Structures are given as structure tokens and as C-alpha cells.
Amino acid sequence: MITDELIRTQFVNDVMSRGISKIYETQENVVRTYLHTRSGNLLAHLARRPFTSQSSDSKQVYYMRIFPYLRFLDINYRRGKDRISRHIRSNLAIYNRVVWGVLYHETFPEIQYGFTEEIRNSIRKKLEESLQNEQSNS
């Protein structure tokens, strides 16, 4: 049976997944454009976009795996006070600016204001279609 709680959970999962994918995509573009990589491990990690989610009752938890070197790069470029460091830093949206920017300015407002009746009906329709396909295949 398709309940309102299931529809709400599906909506939040879709929005969060899109937001997390956008974070990884932006980080990958910044690394490709502004950083000279040597081993390719950082780009390989970002291309995989590793995140997991867990649901229990009405609670959803999302885990993003952050490559430790990525966080180090963000901290390293924040230390310089000279003109060159400021210029490099303005182009490097590696960690804080991307993660908090996408989450607070795009993902959370979409969750808060985007769950309209139209969205409910479209998600309900998709879930019912997948349920019918599943029943017809068995």
C-alpha cells in the first residue's frame, strides 16, 4: 500500500540524492579545472560519488564519504594571506562552499517548499506503476 509517509520519504530521498550528486559533480569539475592531479585517486573517488542512506521509521540518514586529501586541500588554500592564495581560493569551491552552499541554498529549500500536491501525485503514480509492474512480473 502506498502511504503519504512513503511518498514523503521517496521525495526527500530523491532531493537529497540530487543534491549530493551535485556536490560531487561540482567538486569533480573544480579538481579537473584548477588542480593538477598526480595519481588520479581524488578524481576517481569523486567520480564514484560514494554515499549511502539508511531509513528507519520516519528517520533518514545520509552518509557521504569524503576523501581526506580533499579536506586537506580546502584547509591548505585557506591559510595563505597573499594575493595569489586569495585568487586560487576564489576558484576552489572544494568543500565548505560546495557542501553548505548546495545543502542550504538548494536542497533544503526544495525539501521545505517543493513538496506540493503535484509532486505528491507524480510520485504516487510512479510508485503505483512500479508496484503494478512488479505484480505483473511475478
C-alpha positions in Angstrom: 0.0 0.0 0.0 1.3 3.4 -0.9 1.0 5.8 2.0 1.7 9.5 2.4 4.7 8.7 4.5 6.2 6.5 1.7 5.6 9.3 -0.8 7.3 11.8 1.5 10.2 9.5 2.1 10.7 9.0 -1.6 10.6 12.8 -2.3 13.2 13.5 0.4 15.4 10.7 -0.9 15.2 12.0 -4.5 16.0 15.5 -3.5 18.9 14.6 -1.2 20.3 12.2 -3.8 20.3 15.0 -6.4 21.9 17.4 -4.0 24.7 15.0 -3.1 25.3 14.2 -6.7 25.6 17.9 -7.5 28.1 18.3 -4.6 30.3 15.6 -6.0 29.9 16.9 -9.6 31.0 20.4 -8.6 33.9 19.1 -6.7 35.0 16.9 -9.6 34.8 19.9 -12.0 36.9 22.1 -9.7 39.5 19.4 -9.3 39.7 18.8 -13.0 39.9 22.6 -13.8 42.1 24.1 -11.1 44.2 21.3 -9.5 46.9 19.4 -11.2 46.4 15.8 -10.0 49.2 13.3 -10.0 47.8 9.9 -9.1 44.1 10.4 -10.1 42.8 8.9 -6.8 41.0 12.1 -6.0 39.2 12.3 -9.3 38.4 8.5 -9.1 36.9 9.0 -5.7 34.8 11.9 -6.8 33.6 10.1 -9.9 32.3 7.2 -7.9 30.2 9.6 -5.8 30.1 7.4 -2.7 27.2 8.0 -0.4 24.8 5.7 1.4 21.4 6.3 3.1 19.6 4.5 5.9 16.0 4.7 6.7 14.3 3.7 9.9 10.8 4.6 10.8 10.5 8.3 9.9 14.2 9.0 10.1 16.5 9.1 7.1 20.3 9.4 7.5 22.7 10.1 4.6 26.5 9.4 4.7 28.9 11.0 2.3 32.4 9.7 2.1 34.9 12.5 1.9 38.4 11.8 0.6 40.7 13.1 3.4 43.0 14.8 0.9 40.1 16.9 -0.4 39.5 18.3 3.1 43.3 19.0 3.4 43.3 20.9 0.1 40.5 23.1 1.4 42.3 23.9 4.6 45.6 24.4 2.9 44.4 27.0 0.5 42.6 28.9 3.3 45.8 29.6 5.1 47.5 31.9 2.6 47.1 35.6 3.1 48.8 36.8 -0.1 47.2 37.8 -3.3 48.0 34.5 -5.1 46.4 32.4 -2.4 43.3 34.6 -2.4 43.0 34.2 -6.2 43.4 30.4 -6.0 41.0 30.2 -3.1 38.3 32.2 -5.0 38.2 29.4 -7.7 38.4 26.5 -5.3 34.9 25.6 -4.2 36.2 22.2 -2.9 34.5 21.5 0.3 32.8 24.1 2.6 31.4 26.4 -0.1 30.1 23.5 -2.2 28.7 21.3 0.6 27.0 24.1 2.6 26.0 26.1 -0.5 24.2 23.2 -2.2 22.6 21.9 1.0 21.4 25.2 2.5 20.6 27.2 -0.7 19.3 24.5 -3.0 18.4 21.2 -1.3 16.8 22.2 2.0 14.6 24.9 0.4 13.5 22.3 -2.2 12.6 19.9 0.6 10.8 22.6 2.6 8.8 24.2 -0.2 8.9 21.8 -3.1 6.6 19.1 -1.7 3.5 20.2 -3.5 0.3 18.3 -4.3 1.5 17.9 -7.9 4.8 16.3 -6.7 2.8 14.0 -4.4 0.6 12.9 -7.3 3.5 12.2 -9.6 5.4 10.2 -7.0 2.3 8.2 -6.2 1.8 7.5 -9.9 5.4 6.3 -10.3 5.2 4.1 -7.2 1.8 2.6 -8.3 3.3 1.9 -11.8 6.3 0.2 -10.3 4.1 -1.8 -8.0 1.9 -2.9 -10.9 4.9 -3.9 -13.0 6.3 -5.9 -10.1 3.0 -7.7 -9.6 2.6 -8.5 -13.3 6.2 -9.9 -13.4 5.6 -12.3 -10.6 
